[in-house]
Amino acid sequence: MTQFQHRSTRLCAVTAAATLLVGGWAGTAGATDDRRGPEGPVAPGFQEVQQSPSLPAVPARDIEWTVADPAFDYDPATGQPGEAFTPLLDAEGQPRTRVLTGVEKGAGYRIEVPTEGWNGDVVFWEHGYRGTGTVLWVDSPSFELRQAYIDAGYAWAASSYSANRYDIRAGVTSTERLARLFDRLVAPADDRYLQGVSMGGHIIGALVERQRVDWAGAAPMCGVMGDLAQFDIRLDYNLVAQTLAEVDAYPVTSTEDYQAAIAEIKATLGLPTSPTGPNPELTDRGETFRDVVIDLTGGPRPGDEAAFTYWEGLTFNLGRFADDPTGTLGGLTAGSVAENADRLYPTTFTFPDGSTLNSRIERVEAAPGTREETGKAPIIQLDADFSVPVLSVHTIGDMFVPFEHQRIYAAEAAIQGTGGLLVQRTVRSVGHCEFSPEEAAQTFTDLVTWVESLEGGGPMVRPAGEDVLNRNAVAEADLGCAFTVPQTGGTRDLLPACPVVEEQVGAGS
């Protein structure tokens, strides 16, 4: 049994325990990986497992990277420099910060420190996935956090990382180098915090587990906290769609061929072709597909059908599969890293011949060695084995980096006994990383309050959060309402409004 299979089995044990406590769980990607005995799958009738072939990987060192000048913003659409990165100004137009830029070990960096009132702490901002291009660029923190950090007395630093693609190890080592560089160029920091988005959340998870730098606390947002589940869920999504539509398009031969298969799948299942508007009338098989997708991406939750319509209307998960026919993530891995060999899908759907989706769906095993933990593997796997406070937040309708990642991470923390150091929150939007500036700032502020309460020796101020392992709680109509700043626009209008809590009237009033 591989290290990942051991990890999945432990995850399933925790999920199963949570199921008994909260009254039933139909099964999710994270909750089904233990359907495997010593000789193979327990469930009878699965298709023979096909192992993905080994393919040549392209190491980052073999790519000629170009580092865009960190003293200027960079526009990836045009490849041209934009505005200069200059200090923030006070009311009189005078600089109130000191900025530093440069390149360290192949990664561009930015640092900004208040000229007055610096509290000695620094926040490291971790950016998300930037594709497979060869230009590396650094920018300032999103969600107006640059201003928020400086106003609160914090310095901040950000790296371009030394490589693009889904290279977690490059992001981790670049950030650790930047932390040491900050201490040399500015001053040894008192507390070092981490905040970032998407793939940056995966990097944050690896940093706090390695703890090769003394991190005080972390705030991953919309993070890939379930590591390889990101790719497994996309494989699930496509193979379930193919099976229900009876379209045989795996292994993927080319982007063009799979694009043609997508058109056939969508027509057969009645899937939406626009992200907005009312949820379409799906075929019976389309409804089964939707229900399985909702379960795989985090379970029934407010606005789940609207979220499915939005992401499927963009053809996102099917399209991303088409864009990477080899499954190597742009040559990062030596073959496809995704697998579903022992997945038991949460449906009883039966075909006219009496076969089931679970018996018909193709079974795939990752290419040899691609899921092994080594000191050089570009995708570092997470075990939630950390020793500092982690405040993680996710949008409930996200199907790009599905909300399911939070459940996987919570289950891992329960296994490790680190659940007391993990708080998780949800925000009511469908878009990926669709947070407001207020929500992002509040996440950081609450993390700092928690960390400082632990350092101060007084009573612990643990932030409020939500029980993402409790399926009943996730399905409640008010999920995320406590941590969502009321506003309209974007995808928030696709979700139902938070329920109005009526004030209780006393008997004597």
Helices and strands as residue ranges (DSSP letters): H 3-22, E 36-37, E 40-41, E 49-51, G 60-62, E 66-67, E 72-75, E 80-84, E 97-104, E 107-114, E 122-126, E 135-136, H 145-151, E 155-159, H 168-185, E 192-197, H 199-210, E 217-221, H 229-245, H 255-269, H 284-296, H 304-313, H 316-323, H 357-360, E 363-365, E 390-395, H 404-416, G 419-421, E 422-427, H 437-455, H 471-475, G 481-483, G 492-494
